Amino acid sequence: MTNEKFSFDTIQDFDQHILQSIPNYDILWNMIHSMSSYFVVEDTTIYDLGCSTGKLLKSLPYENSKVGIDLSINLLPKDNDEPISFLSEDLNTNFWDIDDACIVYSIFTMQFLKKSERSNYLETIYEGLVDGGALFLCEKIYQKHGWFQEVFSFSHYDYKENNFSPSTIYSKEKDLRSIMKPNTNVEILKMLKDAGFEKVTTFWQSFNFIGYLAVK
């Protein structure tokens, strides 16, 4: 039996797929919700770059204007629900103006952008944040040392076998080769610093998945 090729344009029940694919994703979700309350400012905008189904923006209790952007029309909500606007844009080529933002979420998004565009991506976010505004950046990373990379990768596969067959796991890994290009932790920290972020910390990690909080 041939596994269907993985694609954001055709995947069904994406939110459930992420829960089954990333260990402790529910903990990450709850942490982002809790910490976001420290950075909300009235009359500013909250952005979610690579928002997929828009679940995060929809769940926020704040009355701020909210903007969700994703390339995959399959994932985006069909109707805009004020004050949330959902836009289909390619973050590789269309750098719109982020303006007057108190929070920007980039949750496992930058790893799918062209490496040549990532510095520009972070600089655009930094410039669009208000003073004291926050970037929640979550990424899959590569380990600098090969042994750690192997331990984390295969432990992650062990986790995924609770929800997916080995053939499905292997097939997805092959499909992601050409579209997902992770950085190392050191590379990401350097890009954040070069973009202007001087206050950066990690707040969550599960194997090779990591969450950064960067404040302007």
Long-range contacts (C-beta under 8 A, 24 or more apart in sequence): 1-167, 3-167, 3-168, 3-171, 3-172, 5-171, 5-175, 6-171, 6-172, 6-175, 6-176, 7-175, 8-52, 8-71, 8-72, 8-74, 8-75, 9-72, 9-73, 9-74, 10-74, 11-74, 11-75, 14-52, 14-53, 14-75, 15-52, 15-53, 15-55, 18-52, 20-160, 20-162, 20-163, 20-164, 21-160, 21-163, 21-164, 22-108, 22-206, 22-209, 23-156, 23-159, 23-206, 23-207, 23-209, 24-204, 24-206, 25-206, 27-204, 27-206, 28-138, 28-204, 28-206, 28-209, 28-211, 29-56, 31-203, 31-204, 31-211, 32-56, 32-105, 32-107, 32-136, 32-211, 33-59, 33-60, 35-134, 35-136, 35-203, 35-213, 36-60, 36-103, 36-134, 36-136, 38-134, 39-102, 39-103, 39-132, 39-133, 39-134, 39-215, 40-64, 40-102, 40-103, 41-102, 41-130, 41-132, 41-133, 44-100, 44-101, 44-102, 44-130, 44-133, 45-99, 45-100, 45-101, 45-102, 46-101, 46-102, 46-103, 46-104, 46-105, 47-98, 47-101, 47-103, 47-104, 47-105, 47-128, 48-104, 48-105, 48-107, 49-91, 49-104, 49-105, 49-106, 49-109, 49-125, 50-91, 50-106, 50-107, 50-108, 50-109, 50-112, 51-76, 51-86, 51-105, 52-76, 53-77, 54-84, 54-86, 56-105, 56-107, 57-84, 58-84, 64-102, 69-96, 91-117, 91-121, 92-117, 95-120, 95-121, 95-124, 97-128, 98-124, 98-125, 98-127, 98-128, 98-129, 99-128, 100-128, 100-130, 101-125, 101-128, 101-129, 101-130, 101-133, 102-129, 102-130, 102-132, 102-133, 102-134, 103-133, 103-134, 103-135, 103-136, 104-128, 104-129, 104-133, 104-134, 104-135, 104-136, 105-135, 105-136, 106-135, 106-136, 106-137, 106-138, 107-136, 107-138, 108-138, 108-139, 108-140, 108-209, 110-137, 110-139, 111-139, 111-140, 111-180, 111-181, 111-182, 111-183, 112-179, 112-180, 112-181, 115-181, 115-183, 118-183, 118-191, 119-191, 119-194, 119-195, 122-191, 122-192, 122-194, 122-195, 122-197, 123-194, 123-195, 123-196, 125-195, 126-195, 126-196, 126-197, 126-216, 127-196, 129-216, 130-216, 131-216, 132-215, 132-216, 133-215, 133-216, 134-213, 134-214, 134-215, 134-216, 135-192, 135-197, 135-212, 135-213, 135-214, 135-215, 135-216, 136-211, 136-212, 136-213, 137-188, 137-192, 137-211, 137-212, 137-213, 137-214, 138-204, 138-209, 138-210, 138-211, 138-212, 139-182, 139-183, 139-188, 139-209, 139-210, 139-212, 140-180, 140-182, 140-208, 140-209, 140-210, 141-182, 141-183, 141-184, 141-185, 141-188, 141-208, 141-209, 141-210, 142-182, 142-183, 142-184, 142-208, 143-184, 143-208, 144-184, 144-185, 144-186, 149-208, 152-207, 152-208, 153-207, 153-208, 155-207, 156-207, 156-208, 159-207, 182-208, 185-210, 188-212
